[in-house]
Amino acid sequence: MSLAERVARGVKASLIARVVYIATNSALLIVLTRYLLEPGEYGQLYFALSVLGIALLFSALGIPKATARYVTEYVETDERQIPYLIERSLLVLLVLSGLVALVLAGSRGFIAGLLGEPGLEPFLLIGAVHVAAKSLQTYVKTLFQGFNRVTYSALVSATNGVARLVLATVFVLAGYGALGALAGYVAAYVLSSLLGLGILYAKFYRRYERAAEPEAGLLRRLLEYSIPTAATRAGVVLDSRVDSLLLGVLAGPVSVGFYTVARQIADVCIVPAQSLGYTITPALGEQKAADQSARGARLYERSLENVLLLYIPAGVGLVLVAEPAIRYVFTEDYLGAVPVVQLFSLFILVRAIHKITGSGLDYLGLARIRAIARTTTALGNVGLNVLLIPEYGAVGAGLATVTTYTLYTAVNVYYIHREFSLRLGFLAKRVAHIIAVTSVMAGGVVLALPYVTGLATLAGAILLGGVVWAVLVVLSGLLDPAEIRTFLG
């Protein structure tokens, strides 16, 4: 199978699964915010999840990514080491996640008191299981990526999304409120991680013949490489969780609820870039290792062009429709999220670029560089959150996230350019064309906004913008319909 075919196949599988996952997650978001939970209850749920997210940092460290990196290497050099690699990495992960879960459960009262939210205690008890199960799910999904079998990662993600929608809704309707929603999340992670472990055993672990003994220093190298990837992961956790945690402490659960709604809208928008990045980043490492830098550069450039073609218009459109979207989808109780959603339009664009860039550094052997950048900007994010949240609440948290994530992504792109010598002039011309198309599309949406009075007319305004964009990108030559048909075929 050629590189293009493999990338297309991986992107399609990942995209389908992520569409399922995001569709179910979006449905759950609307069910919880619009019908089942008040803003304060919803904020309390995600306040608890932000604490659990920090615990997840210690339960997995960089083991999943480091294991995937060596899987990619040993598939090419010595497949007989793979069973040993899986055994040792999984054992380390189980020990770490088990210890963290026990500590979390045992210290739940102290943590809740320290954060000034005694109601968190039962959330943290259930959350101990969440930490262990999500660590396992992350491990198996990352290993499937290392094996270049993202279809299995996609299956695990889709299973988690469907199970979470059903179980969380059932538990809330049973009268357990936000705590029931968390229990549904936990049960879904347990089911999907068990599915992933079963696939890992049946399709990979049993497949490879075992060497007489493990290669000398195998575990040591795995642990050593996990250190920079763990640092990167720490930056991810700080960026994605500490803002909600600080909001809960400094501004209260309602602000957490507003911020979470905006962040989850951003998560929905990022699906296509996630799917593309999940597939191409290992391929970048392969092309560099095979001394095919020019081919790797063209792959990255085309991916970046497609991301910009989609996300520059999407970001502008989100700014324009944020207020009616929040009003008619989530009700007026959540209008406080509007300025955060508008601010996150830039975050969505920057994050989309990072999705096709960041992990590529790991596969290029630049995990240390990425870790330094991630840790530095994550610490900056913490500082900005502390500075801005007391004055600006959820908007301050959003501003801190956008600023630091933009700096981090810029560093990532710089190192990709250093490795592959990208055609900056070509990319600049493409961006200029995309901005011109976006301007016309935005004009159409602005003309339609005064007629938006509900969900149907809101959908109509968004559809109008999408149609104008589609026509213009085809007429301008930015998008070739034949390529889309070939990809989907």
Disulfide bonds with the S-S distance in Angstrom:
none
